[in-house]
Amino acid sequence: MRYKIVLEYDGTNFDGWQKQPNGKGVQNIVENALAAFNPEAPKTIVAGRTDAGVHALGQVISIDIAREITPNKLCDALNAHLRFHPIIAISAEAVDENFSARFSAKKRYYRYVILNRPAPPALLANRVWHLPHKLNLAVMQKAAMDFIGQHDFTSFRSVACQAKNPVRQMLDFTITPREDQIWLECSAPAFLHHQVRNMVGTLVEIGRGQRPADDIPRILAARDRAVAGVTAPAGGLYFVRVDY
């Protein structure tokens, strides 16, 4: 049977999703947990490989399991073996054999959380980007609209990005104040390495008046990572969910 499993995890102490030789990838932990009750479990397929320190609210994996097991029992068994780690299986369901968490995905959602107040976080340490100075959200939202559509995002991807094609289609980008937090939320069929964090870092520079509000088209046209803003810290980024 092939199963679709939705995971939530705190990425603070992991070296990202992908399996690592040192065993500190989220994939290492999840596959070890699956192997504990299903030794024949193959490698998991993931919807999006998060970086070191990045969190997930609705990461999706697909996996084939040889033994018969109901989705509820699969979740319970997986969580029992994950109990010493900040990873939880939220749900599981049997899916068609052609389903792939990665290749069947139509839309991926990310959220970046900024704590915008003078005092640093206590409970939210490593889960937000703390910025003590006020940001001009109206200017940031106006600038974010220039990301919408299909563009070459070379200026906003990591220099180590291995994607062959830097063109991506941004479907939505909203900036919403929530008490002392700012949520920057975007969606696209797919993203480049560090794309969201580089977009957020650039928008923050615009919000602080360090760049003009109409700078995004110039940065996109340059196709040069050095022209864009800083890379926002990993701790504020969340992989939210996937549409199939």
C-alpha atoms as a printed R data frame, in Angstrom:
    type eleno elety resid chain resno      x      y       z
1   ATOM     1    CA   MET     A     1  0.000  0.000   0.000
2   ATOM     2    CA   ARG     A     2  1.118  3.530  -0.696
3   ATOM     3    CA   TYR     A     3  0.439  6.080   2.015
4   ATOM     4    CA   LYS     A     4  0.417  9.841   2.199
5   ATOM     5    CA   ILE     A     5  1.577 11.075   5.614
6   ATOM     6    CA   VAL     A     6  1.399 14.679   6.850
7   ATOM     7    CA   LEU     A     7  4.145 15.690   9.275
8   ATOM     8    CA   GLU     A     8  4.721 18.582  11.655
9   ATOM     9    CA   TYR     A     9  8.212 19.253  12.984
10  ATOM    10    CA   ASP     A    10 10.457 21.761  14.714
11  ATOM    11    CA   GLY     A    11 13.512 22.047  12.485
12  ATOM    12    CA   THR     A    12 15.710 23.916  14.978
13  ATOM    13    CA   ASN     A    13 18.130 21.093  15.725
14  ATOM    14    CA   PHE     A    14 17.992 19.332  12.358
15  ATOM    15    CA   ASP     A    15 20.215 19.781   9.316
16  ATOM    16    CA   GLY     A    16 17.143 20.102   7.122
17  ATOM    17    CA   TRP     A    17 14.812 17.440   5.765
18  ATOM    18    CA   GLN     A    18 17.283 15.489   3.634
19  ATOM    19    CA   LYS     A    19 19.039 12.444   5.053
20  ATOM    20    CA   GLN     A    20 22.499 13.297   6.423
21  ATOM    21    CA   PRO     A    21 25.581 11.132   7.102
22  ATOM    22    CA   ASN     A    22 25.530 12.392  10.699
23  ATOM    23    CA   GLY     A    23 21.921 11.263  11.095
24  ATOM    24    CA   LYS     A    24 20.627 14.783  11.797
25  ATOM    25    CA   GLY     A    25 18.219 15.066   8.878
26  ATOM    26    CA   VAL     A    26 14.485 14.872   9.575
27  ATOM    27    CA   GLN     A    27 14.382 12.143   6.927
28  ATOM    28    CA   ASN     A    28 16.856 10.057   8.965
29  ATOM    29    CA   ILE     A    29 14.585 10.126  11.991
30  ATOM    30    CA   VAL     A    30 11.345  9.485  10.095
31  ATOM    31    CA   GLU     A    31 12.738  6.578   8.069
32  ATOM    32    CA   ASN     A    32 14.283  5.020  11.198
33  ATOM    33    CA   ALA     A    33 10.902  5.265  12.917
34  ATOM    34    CA   LEU     A    34  9.166  3.651   9.938
35  ATOM    35    CA   ALA     A    35 11.775  0.886   9.787
36  ATOM    36    CA   ALA     A    36 11.171  0.027  13.434
37  ATOM    37    CA   PHE     A    37  7.790 -1.518  12.568
38  ATOM    38    CA   ASN     A    38  8.225 -1.931   8.820
39  ATOM    39    CA   PRO     A    39 11.787 -3.095   8.004
40  ATOM    40    CA   GLU     A    40 11.041 -3.194   4.269
41  ATOM    41    CA   ALA     A    41 10.050  0.496   4.100
42  ATOM    42    CA   PRO     A    42 11.788  2.187   1.145
43  ATOM    43    CA   LYS     A    43 13.021  5.770   1.053
44  ATOM    44    CA   THR     A    44 10.366  8.386   1.690
45  ATOM    45    CA   ILE     A    45  9.381 10.867  -1.032
46  ATOM    46    CA   VAL     A    46  8.886 14.391   0.326
47  ATOM    47    CA   ALA     A    47  6.877 17.333  -1.002
48  ATOM    48    CA   GLY     A    48  9.574 19.904  -0.253
49  ATOM    49    CA   ARG     A    49 13.065 19.585   1.208
50  ATOM    50    CA   THR     A    50 13.296 22.136   4.021
51  ATOM    51    CA   ASP     A    51 16.654 23.646   4.993
52  ATOM    52    CA   ALA     A    52 18.432 23.397   8.328
53  ATOM    53    CA   GLY     A    53 16.429 25.199  11.010
54  ATOM    54    CA   VAL     A    54 13.235 25.458   8.929
55  ATOM    55    CA   HIS     A    55  9.990 24.145  10.433
56  ATOM    56    CA   ALA     A    56  6.967 22.360   8.965
57  ATOM    57    CA   LEU     A    57  3.286 22.574   9.817
58  ATOM    58    CA   GLY     A    58  2.111 20.313   7.007
59  ATOM    59    CA   GLN     A    59  5.028 18.575   5.309
60  ATOM    60    CA   VAL     A    60  3.888 15.660   3.139
61  ATOM    61    CA   ILE     A    61  5.635 12.372   2.435
62  ATOM    62    CA   SER     A    62  4.628  9.329   0.452
63  ATOM    63    CA   ILE     A    63  5.850  5.821   1.166
64  ATOM    64    CA   ASP     A    64  5.080  2.216   0.219
65  ATOM    65    CA   ILE     A    65  4.500 -0.182   3.120
66  ATOM    66    CA   ALA     A    66  4.468 -3.922   2.588
67  ATOM    67    CA   ARG     A    67  2.421 -4.914   5.631
68  ATOM    68    CA   GLU     A    68 -1.283 -4.239   6.025
69  ATOM    69    CA   ILE     A    69 -1.974 -1.371   8.402
70  ATOM    70    CA   THR     A    70 -4.808  1.119   8.773
71  ATOM    71    CA   PRO     A    71 -3.982  4.827   8.447
72  ATOM    72    CA   ASN     A    72 -4.809  5.443  12.126
73  ATOM    73    CA   LYS     A    73 -2.559  2.627  13.286
74  ATOM    74    CA   LEU     A    74  0.180  3.867  10.946
75  ATOM    75    CA   CYS     A    75  0.033  7.312  12.571
76  ATOM    76    CA   ASP     A    76  0.025  5.837  16.075
77  ATOM    77    CA   ALA     A    77  2.932  3.492  15.354
78  ATOM    78    CA   LEU     A    78  4.973  6.221  13.699
79  ATOM    79    CA   ASN     A    79  4.372  8.675  16.551
80  ATOM    80    CA   ALA     A    80  5.300  6.048  19.117
81  ATOM    81    CA   HIS     A    81  8.723  5.750  17.513
82  ATOM    82    CA   LEU     A    82  9.061  9.523  17.084
83  ATOM    83    CA   ARG     A    83  8.201 10.322  20.699
84  ATOM    84    CA   PHE     A    84 11.743 11.430  21.594
85  ATOM    85    CA   HIS     A    85 11.928 13.846  18.667
86  ATOM    86    CA   PRO     A    86 10.069 17.085  17.805
87  ATOM    87    CA   ILE     A    87  8.330 15.389  14.879
88  ATOM    88    CA   ILE     A    88  4.669 14.331  14.721
89  ATOM    89    CA   ALA     A    89  2.604 12.505  12.114
90  ATOM    90    CA   ILE     A    90 -0.637 14.482  11.963
91  ATOM    91    CA   SER     A    91 -2.483 12.230   9.558
92  ATOM    92    CA   ALA     A    92 -2.084  9.325   7.145
93  ATOM    93    CA   GLU     A    93 -4.190  8.023   4.294
94  ATOM    94    CA   ALA     A    94 -3.973  5.293   1.689
95  ATOM    95    CA   VAL     A    95 -3.451  6.716  -1.795
96  ATOM    96    CA   ASP     A    96 -3.245  5.548  -5.385
97  ATOM    97    CA   GLU     A    97  0.006  3.853  -6.421
98  ATOM    98    CA   ASN     A    98  0.670  6.720  -8.840
99  ATOM    99    CA   PHE     A    99  0.621  9.332  -6.075
100 ATOM   100    CA   SER     A   100  3.924 11.072  -5.293
101 ATOM   101    CA   ALA     A   101  4.295 13.611  -2.485
102 ATOM   102    CA   ARG     A   102  6.695 15.522  -4.709
103 ATOM   103    CA   PHE     A   103  5.531 15.087  -8.295
104 ATOM   104    CA   SER     A   104  1.777 15.116  -7.638
105 ATOM   105    CA   ALA     A   105  1.996 18.456  -5.814
106 ATOM   106    CA   LYS     A   106  0.277 21.389  -7.543
107 ATOM   107    CA   LYS     A   107  0.822 24.193  -5.041
108 ATOM   108    CA   ARG     A   108  3.134 24.638  -2.061
109 ATOM   109    CA   TYR     A   109  2.626 27.191   0.730
110 ATOM   110    CA   TYR     A   110  5.231 28.861   2.938
111 ATOM   111    CA   ARG     A   111  4.889 31.268   5.866
112 ATOM   112    CA   TYR     A   112  7.599 33.491   7.278
113 ATOM   113    CA   VAL     A   113  7.057 34.927  10.768
114 ATOM   114    CA   ILE     A   114  8.661 38.157  11.987
115 ATOM   115    CA   LEU     A   115  8.425 39.234  15.627
116 ATOM   116    CA   ASN     A   116  8.275 43.033  15.331
117 ATOM   117    CA   ARG     A   117  8.671 44.453  18.836
118 ATOM   118    CA   PRO     A   118 11.516 45.885  20.948
119 ATOM   119    CA   ALA     A   119 11.741 42.875  23.300
120 ATOM   120    CA   PRO     A   120 13.336 39.675  21.954
121 ATOM   121    CA   PRO     A   121 11.426 36.372  22.069
122 ATOM   122    CA   ALA     A   122 11.526 33.917  24.931
123 ATOM   123    CA   LEU     A   123  9.008 31.233  23.961
124 ATOM   124    CA   LEU     A   124  9.479 31.831  20.220
125 ATOM   125    CA   ALA     A   125 13.274 31.723  20.105
126 ATOM   126    CA   ASN     A   126 14.379 29.997  16.851
127 ATOM   127    CA   ARG     A   127 10.806 30.222  15.553
128 ATOM   128    CA   VAL     A   128 10.678 33.869  14.442
129 ATOM   129    CA   TRP     A   129 12.966 36.575  13.069
130 ATOM   130    CA   HIS     A   130 13.141 39.260  15.748
131 ATOM   131    CA   LEU     A   131 13.198 42.788  14.303
132 ATOM   132    CA   PRO     A   132 12.871 45.521  16.958
133 ATOM   133    CA   HIS     A   133 12.332 48.415  14.529
134 ATOM   134    CA   LYS     A   134  8.943 49.089  12.948
135 ATOM   135    CA   LEU     A   135  8.488 48.129   9.309
136 ATOM   136    CA   ASN     A   136  6.412 49.887   6.665
137 ATOM   137    CA   LEU     A   137  4.042 47.053   5.788
138 ATOM   138    CA   ALA     A   138  2.144 48.990   3.130
139 ATOM   139    CA   VAL     A   139  5.334 49.570   1.170
140 ATOM   140    CA   MET     A   140  6.387 45.929   1.658
141 ATOM   141    CA   GLN     A   141  3.039 44.607   0.403
142 ATOM   142    CA   LYS     A   142  3.193 46.848  -2.651
143 ATOM   143    CA   ALA     A   143  6.713 45.594  -3.410
144 ATOM   144    CA   ALA     A   144  5.679 41.956  -2.861
145 ATOM   145    CA   MET     A   145  3.143 42.244  -5.691
146 ATOM   146    CA   ASP     A   146  6.054 42.482  -8.122
147 ATOM   147    CA   PHE     A   147  6.883 38.851  -7.286
148 ATOM   148    CA   ILE     A   148  3.513 37.666  -8.595
149 ATOM   149    CA   GLY     A   149  3.645 35.934 -11.967
150 ATOM   150    CA   GLN     A   150  6.312 33.992 -13.808
151 ATOM   151    CA   HIS     A   151  9.862 35.298 -13.419
152 ATOM   152    CA   ASP     A   152 13.484 34.261 -13.515
153 ATOM   153    CA   PHE     A   153 14.277 34.202  -9.771
154 ATOM   154    CA   THR     A   154 18.062 33.846 -10.126
155 ATOM   155    CA   SER     A   155 18.559 36.927  -7.930
156 ATOM   156    CA   PHE     A   156 16.558 35.294  -5.152
157 ATOM   157    CA   ARG     A   157 18.020 31.805  -5.087
158 ATOM   158    CA   SER     A   158 21.041 30.457  -3.274
159 ATOM   159    CA   VAL     A   159 24.277 30.368  -5.258
160 ATOM   160    CA   ALA     A   160 24.345 26.665  -4.332
161 ATOM   161    CA   CYS     A   161 20.870 26.029  -5.807
162 ATOM   162    CA   GLN     A   162 20.966 22.989  -8.089
163 ATOM   163    CA   ALA     A   163 17.721 23.645  -9.993
164 ATOM   164    CA   LYS     A   164 18.341 23.610 -13.741
165 ATOM   165    CA   ASN     A   165 15.644 26.203 -14.426
166 ATOM   166    CA   PRO     A   166 15.466 29.391 -12.292
167 ATOM   167    CA   VAL     A   167 12.029 30.350 -13.660
168 ATOM   168    CA   ARG     A   168  9.213 29.996 -11.133
169 ATOM   169    CA   GLN     A   169  5.591 31.121 -11.023
170 ATOM   170    CA   MET     A   170  4.601 32.998  -7.879
171 ATOM   171    CA   LEU     A   171  0.861 32.646  -7.319
172 ATOM   172    CA   ASP     A   172  0.310 34.716  -4.197
173 ATOM   173    CA   PHE     A   173  2.199 36.833  -1.654
174 ATOM   174    CA   THR     A   174  0.500 38.466   1.338
175 ATOM   175    CA   ILE     A   175  1.852 40.366   4.340
176 ATOM   176    CA   THR     A   176 -0.400 40.399   7.405
177 ATOM   177    CA   PRO     A   177  0.133 42.001  10.841
178 ATOM   178    CA   ARG     A   178 -0.919 39.793  13.780
179 ATOM   179    CA   GLU     A   179 -0.481 41.668  17.073
180 ATOM   180    CA   ASP     A   180  3.321 41.934  17.433
181 ATOM   181    CA   GLN     A   181  3.988 39.499  14.580
182 ATOM   182    CA   ILE     A   182  4.102 39.907  10.812
183 ATOM   183    CA   TRP     A   183  3.212 36.923   8.628
184 ATOM   184    CA   LEU     A   184  4.567 36.851   5.095
185 ATOM   185    CA   GLU     A   185  2.794 34.065   3.200
186 ATOM   186    CA   CYS     A   186  3.398 32.938  -0.354
187 ATOM   187    CA   SER     A   187  2.431 30.073  -2.637
188 ATOM   188    CA   ALA     A   188  3.775 28.617  -5.870
189 ATOM   189    CA   PRO     A   189  3.939 25.268  -7.660
190 ATOM   190    CA   ALA     A   190  7.616 25.064  -6.677
191 ATOM   191    CA   PHE     A   191 10.363 27.142  -5.079
192 ATOM   192    CA   LEU     A   192 14.115 27.527  -5.508
193 ATOM   193    CA   HIS     A   193 16.683 26.971  -2.760
194 ATOM   194    CA   HIS     A   194 16.486 29.897  -0.256
195 ATOM   195    CA   GLN     A   195 13.996 31.701  -2.512
196 ATOM   196    CA   VAL     A   196 11.488 32.545   0.227
197 ATOM   197    CA   ARG     A   197 14.143 33.629   2.728
198 ATOM   198    CA   ASN     A   198 15.849 35.835   0.131
199 ATOM   199    CA   MET     A   199 12.558 37.435  -0.882
200 ATOM   200    CA   VAL     A   200 11.700 38.107   2.766
201 ATOM   201    CA   GLY     A   201 15.137 39.591   3.467
202 ATOM   202    CA   THR     A   202 14.754 41.951   0.514
203 ATOM   203    CA   LEU     A   203 11.237 43.003   1.535
204 ATOM   204    CA   VAL     A   204 12.463 43.753   5.057
205 ATOM   205    CA   GLU     A   205 15.115 46.081   3.619
206 ATOM   206    CA   ILE     A   206 12.330 47.824   1.678
207 ATOM   207    CA   GLY     A   207 10.209 48.035   4.827
208 ATOM   208    CA   ARG     A   208 13.094 49.668   6.691
209 ATOM   209    CA   GLY     A   209 13.607 52.244   3.944
210 ATOM   210    CA   GLN     A   210 16.944 50.788   2.854
211 ATOM   211    CA   ARG     A   211 15.637 50.117  -0.666
212 ATOM   212    CA   PRO     A   212 13.014 51.805  -2.831
213 ATOM   213    CA   ALA     A   213  9.580 50.163  -3.000
214 ATOM   214    CA   ASP     A   214  9.929 49.637  -6.765
215 ATOM   215    CA   ASP     A   215 13.258 47.782  -6.511
216 ATOM   216    CA   ILE     A   216 11.970 44.238  -7.124
217 ATOM   217    CA   PRO     A   217 11.695 44.461 -10.958
218 ATOM   218    CA   ARG     A   218 15.278 45.761 -11.132
219 ATOM   219    CA   ILE     A   219 16.527 42.923  -8.920
220 ATOM   220    CA   LEU     A   220 14.682 40.280 -10.942
221 ATOM   221    CA   ALA     A   221 16.066 41.671 -14.206
222 ATOM   222    CA   ALA     A   222 19.633 41.642 -12.868
223 ATOM   223    CA   ARG     A   223 19.634 37.833 -12.408
224 ATOM   224    CA   ASP     A   224 22.358 38.306  -9.807
225 ATOM   225    CA   ARG     A   225 22.087 37.124  -6.187
226 ATOM   226    CA   ALA     A   226 24.412 39.936  -5.047
227 ATOM   227    CA   VAL     A   227 21.841 42.543  -6.095
228 ATOM   228    CA   ALA     A   228 19.071 41.259  -3.779
229 ATOM   229    CA   GLY     A   229 18.819 41.597  -0.001
230 ATOM   230    CA   VAL     A   230 19.974 39.497   2.911
231 ATOM   231    CA   THR     A   231 18.858 35.928   3.501
232 ATOM   232    CA   ALA     A   232 16.310 35.908   6.324
233 ATOM   233    CA   PRO     A   233 17.132 33.515   9.203
234 ATOM   234    CA   ALA     A   234 15.881 29.938   8.815
235 ATOM   235    CA   GLY     A   235 14.007 29.875  12.137
236 ATOM   236    CA   GLY     A   236 11.200 32.121  10.932
237 ATOM   237    CA   LEU     A   237 10.262 29.931   7.960
238 ATOM   238    CA   TYR     A   238  7.475 27.319   7.956
239 ATOM   239    CA   PHE     A   239  6.465 24.843   5.260
240 ATOM   240    CA   VAL     A   240  2.696 25.184   5.695
241 ATOM   241    CA   ARG     A   241  0.916 22.760   3.369
242 ATOM   242    CA   VAL     A   242  0.585 21.303  -0.134
243 ATOM   243    CA   ASP     A   243 -2.313 21.193  -2.579
244 ATOM   244    CA   TYR     A   244 -2.672 18.075  -4.766
